Every structure is written in C-alpha cells, then in structure tokens.
C-alpha cells in the first residue's frame, strides 16, 4: 500500500506502544532528529541507534514502506521535519512543554478529521440513525469517551448505553440483534475483552463500528467499519502516554454531522437541556 506523508506520520505514532526495543530506538531518532535521519545512510542510522542495519530494514517493512529510502522521502515531506525537538532533560521550560502539548493536540485533531473517509462516515451515520439500540464500549482511561458518546447520542434521540464492567457489557451484547449496533473505542485496538465482545456481537449479526489509532489492529480488522483516530503522544519520547483527545474529536464530529444532516435533532437537544436546566444555578 502506497503511503502518503500524512499516513506515514499516523503510522509512526499509532504503534508507539507496540514497538520492540530496536524499533523504539529508530522511532526516537525519527521524532527527535528527523533531519539526521533524512541525511543519514542506513549504516549511520544503525550505528547511532546502536542496532543492526537489518533491524532498520525490518522496521521499514513493518510500517509498509519499500525500504529506508522510502522512509527518508516520506519523512522529508512530513510535519515531523518542522517539529521542534522535545525537551528531554527536565520540566524547566514549562512554556515549551505547554507549547508542545498544544501542538500535539492540534495535530491529533487535524489528523483525525482529515482521516475521515466521507463514504465510510456516511454509512456509519446511517447505522447510528437507524439502530434500535447502540452499545458503546471502551476500557480503562478510554471509558469516559464511551460515556460522552452515550450522552451525545441519547441527546439526539438514539438510545445508547454502556457499562464499566466487562461482564455486564457482555450480558448486554448477548441481548442485541441485527437491528442494533455496537461501537468499540480502543486506542491500541488490541483489547482481548473488547475483541471477545465484538465476536459475540457479530455472532448475533450486530453491526460493529470501531474507533482505533491503528487501522491494522485486530479490533479495526474485525469491525465492519473503522474510524482512524490519530495519536501524537511524544512529549516524553521514550514513554507512551495515551490521549483521549482524538477519540473525543471523532465522536464530536460524528455527533455534529448527524445534526447537520437532520436539523430536527436540535429540538431534541433543546428539549433535553430544558428538562435538566432546573438542576443548574
């Protein structure tokens, strides 16, 4: 598959939590010193990263590139080449840290929205609008996104529910039919429990929509439809810190597109807001 420079950047970030020790060394150099990588030979990169040339070649194949030269071409065209190197040493420059954070979040939002495939999103919107019930599931620190999605979809008249317990969620899934839909939100796309939930849903002919950072992940592959959410978690370089911003952005975008497609849904939101307004000061 031919990669564009945007797909290349998304591909680098989407696997941050899954790289091997050697691969992580390459990624650290790509992100922290892209100009060096662009101008280096494969031997120079291998020496600086203290890995073998074969490891560099394997890394390129892993991210679906033709080879090291292909990586350098895409890197030269990417937004990484203009990024300011992160401050590894300390938090002394708090302004720089905040600037970097803001830049990362802006990139996550932009990359997520730019990855929206119009035909795919249109089908997903139709599924949500016509579903009898919508089960929305996530795990760990992604679970608040599922709660947010439930709130939004219920506001516009689509009955949606979730569960913080996987056991309860599985019982819910067993009661779904082919008139319902499941939305699974997972950063890595590799949750064993969510994969089991998808398997159960599909055995009942339930349509499955996934939101993942990695279009090649098991959850993305098993889902009927997948929305790619971008990750730009590089402030602490060697460690991986998950961000919910891109998943929230995707939900917000789908929500707003549903309203734009059917302005009558605004009245449902107004009705709900009026009913809960008495609880506000």
C-alpha positions in Angstrom: 0.0 0.0 0.0 1.4 3.3 -1.1 1.7 5.7 1.9 1.2 9.4 1.8 3.2 11.6 4.2 0.2 12.0 6.5 -0.4 8.3 6.6 3.3 7.8 7.3 3.2 10.1 10.4 0.0 8.4 11.6 1.6 5.0 11.1 4.6 6.0 13.2 2.5 7.3 16.1 -0.2 4.6 16.0 2.2 1.9 17.0 4.1 3.7 19.8 3.0 1.3 22.4 4.0 -1.8 20.4 7.5 -1.2 19.1 10.3 -3.5 20.0 13.4 -2.1 21.8 15.3 -1.8 18.5 12.3 -0.2 16.7 11.8 2.2 19.5 15.3 3.5 19.1 14.6 4.1 15.4 11.3 5.9 16.2 13.0 8.1 18.9 15.5 9.3 16.3 12.8 9.9 13.6 10.9 12.1 16.0 13.8 13.7 17.9 16.2 14.3 15.0 14.4 13.8 11.7 17.0 15.9 9.8 19.7 13.5 10.8 17.6 10.5 9.6 16.9 12.2 6.2 20.6 12.8 5.6 21.9 9.6 7.1 22.8 6.3 5.3 21.2 3.2 6.7 24.6 2.4 8.3 24.9 5.7 10.0 21.4 5.4 11.4 22.1 1.9 12.6 25.3 3.0 14.3 23.7 6.0 16.1 20.8 3.9 17.3 23.2 1.0 18.2 21.2 -1.5 16.2 21.8 -3.6 13.1 21.1 -2.4 9.5 18.8 -5.4 9.2 16.7 -4.0 12.1 16.3 -0.8 10.2 15.1 -2.7 7.1 12.7 -4.8 9.1 11.3 -1.6 10.7 10.6 -0.1 7.2 8.8 -3.3 6.2 6.8 -3.3 9.4 5.3 0.1 8.6 4.6 -0.9 5.0 7.4 1.0 3.3 9.6 -0.2 0.4 12.8 0.5 2.3 15.0 3.0 4.1 15.0 5.4 1.1 11.2 5.4 1.0 11.2 6.3 4.8 13.5 9.2 4.2 11.4 10.6 1.3 8.2 10.5 3.4 9.9 11.9 6.4 11.2 14.8 4.4 7.7 15.6 3.3 6.1 15.2 6.7 5.2 17.6 9.5 7.9 15.9 11.7 10.7 17.7 9.9 9.5 21.1 11.1 8.7 20.0 14.6 10.7 21.4 17.5 12.6 18.7 19.3 11.1 18.0 22.7 12.8 18.9 26.0 14.1 15.5 27.3 16.1 16.8 30.3 13.6 18.5 32.6 10.4 20.5 33.0 12.3 23.7 33.5 10.9 25.1 30.3 7.3 24.8 31.2 6.2 27.1 28.4 7.9 24.9 25.9 6.2 21.9 27.3 2.8 23.5 27.1 3.6 24.7 23.5 4.5 21.2 22.6 1.3 19.8 24.2 -0.8 22.3 22.3 0.9 21.4 19.1 0.4 17.7 19.7 -3.3 18.2 20.5 -3.8 20.3 17.4 -2.1 17.7 15.2 -4.3 15.0 16.8 -7.5 16.8 16.0 -6.4 17.8 12.5 -5.1 14.3 11.6 -8.2 12.6 13.0 -10.6 14.8 11.0 -8.5 14.6 7.8 -8.6 10.8 8.0 -12.4 10.8 7.8 -13.5 8.9 4.7 -16.8 10.5 3.5 -18.3 7.3 2.3 -17.3 5.4 5.4 -18.6 8.2 7.7 -21.9 8.4 5.8 -22.5 4.7 6.3 -21.7 5.0 10.0 -24.1 7.9 10.4 -26.8 5.8 8.7 -26.1 2.9 11.0 -26.3 5.1 14.1 -29.6 6.8 13.0 -31.3 3.5 12.1 -30.1 1.3 15.0 -32.7 0.2 17.5 -30.0 0.2 20.3 -26.4 1.4 20.4 -24.0 -0.3 22.8 -20.8 1.8 23.2 -17.8 0.1 24.9 -14.3 1.1 25.9 -11.9 0.1 28.7 -9.6 1.8 31.2 -8.9 5.5 30.6 -10.9 5.4 27.3 -14.1 4.6 29.1 -15.0 8.3 29.7 -15.2 8.7 25.9 -17.8 5.9 25.8 -19.8 7.8 28.4 -19.5 11.0 26.4 -20.7 9.2 23.3 -23.7 7.8 25.2 -24.7 11.2 26.4 -24.5 12.8 23.0 -26.3 10.1 21.1 -29.1 9.9 23.7 -29.5 13.7 23.4 -30.4 13.3 19.7 -32.9 10.5 20.3 -30.6 7.5 19.7 -30.9 5.1 22.7 -27.3 4.3 23.7 -25.8 2.6 26.7 -22.5 1.3 28.1 -21.2 -0.5 31.2 -18.0 -0.1 33.2 -17.9 -3.8 33.9 -16.9 -6.1 31.0 -19.1 -8.9 32.4 -22.2 -6.6 32.4 -21.3 -5.4 28.9 -21.1 -9.0 27.6 -24.5 -9.7 29.1 -25.8 -6.6 27.3 -24.2 -7.7 24.0 -25.9 -11.1 24.2 -29.3 -9.3 24.1 -28.6 -7.4 20.9 -30.0 -8.2 17.5 -29.3 -7.4 13.9 -31.3 -4.2 14.4 -28.7 -2.9 16.8 -25.1 -1.6 16.6 -22.0 -1.7 18.7 -19.3 1.0 18.9 -16.0 -0.1 20.3 -13.4 2.6 21.2 -9.9 1.5 21.7 -6.6 3.3 21.3 -4.4 0.3 20.6 -7.2 -1.8 19.0 -5.8 -4.9 20.8 -8.0 -5.4 23.9 -8.8 -9.1 24.4 -12.0 -8.3 26.2 -13.3 -5.9 23.5 -12.4 -8.5 20.8 -14.5 -11.1 22.6 -17.4 -8.6 22.8 -17.0 -8.0 19.0 -17.0 -11.7 18.4 -20.2 -12.1 20.4 -21.9 -9.1 18.7 -21.1 -10.4 15.2 -22.4 -13.9 16.1 -25.8 -12.1 16.6 -25.3 -10.3 13.3 -24.8 -6.9 15.0 -23.0 -4.2 13.1 -19.7 -3.2 14.7 -18.2 0.3 14.4 -14.6 0.8 15.8 -12.6 3.8 16.7 -8.9 3.0 16.9 -5.5 4.6 16.4 -4.3 1.7 14.2 -6.2 0.7 11.1 -4.4 -2.7 11.0 -5.1 -3.5 14.7 -7.2 -6.7 15.5 -10.2 -4.6 16.5 -10.1 -2.4 13.4 -9.9 -5.6 11.2 -12.7 -7.4 13.0 -15.1 -4.4 12.9 -17.4 -3.7 10.0 -16.4 -0.1 10.0 -13.3 1.6 11.5 -12.6 5.3 12.1 -8.9 6.0 12.5 -8.1 8.3 15.4 -4.6 10.0 15.4 -2.2 10.0 18.3 0.7 12.4 18.9 1.9 11.3 22.3 5.6 12.3 22.1 6.2 14.8 24.9 8.0 12.2 27.0 9.5 10.4 23.9 10.6 7.0 25.2 7.4 6.5 27.2 3.9 6.3 25.7 1.1 8.4 27.2 -2.4 7.8 25.9 -4.5 10.8 24.8 -8.3 10.7 24.6 -8.5 13.9 22.5 -8.6 12.2 19.1 -11.3 9.7 20.1 -13.4 12.5 21.7 -12.9 14.5 18.4 -14.2 11.7 16.3 -17.3 11.3 18.5 -17.9 15.0 18.5 -17.5 15.2 14.7 -20.0 12.3 14.1 -22.4 13.9 16.5 -22.2 17.3 14.7 -22.5 15.7 11.3 -25.7 13.8 12.4 -27.2 17.2 13.5 -26.1 18.9 10.3 -27.7 16.1 8.3 -31.0 16.4 10.2 -31.6 19.8 11.8 -34.7 18.4 13.6 -32.3 16.8 16.1 -31.5 20.2 17.5 -35.0 20.2 19.0 -34.3 17.0 20.9 -31.2 18.6 22.4 -33.1 21.7 23.3 -35.8 19.6 25.0 -33.3 17.7 27.0 -31.4 20.9 28.0 -34.7 22.4 29.1 -35.5 19.4 31.3 -32.1 19.4 33.1 -31.9 23.2 33.3 -33.6 23.2 36.7 -30.5 21.5 38.2 -28.3 24.4 37.3 -27.8 27.5 39.4 
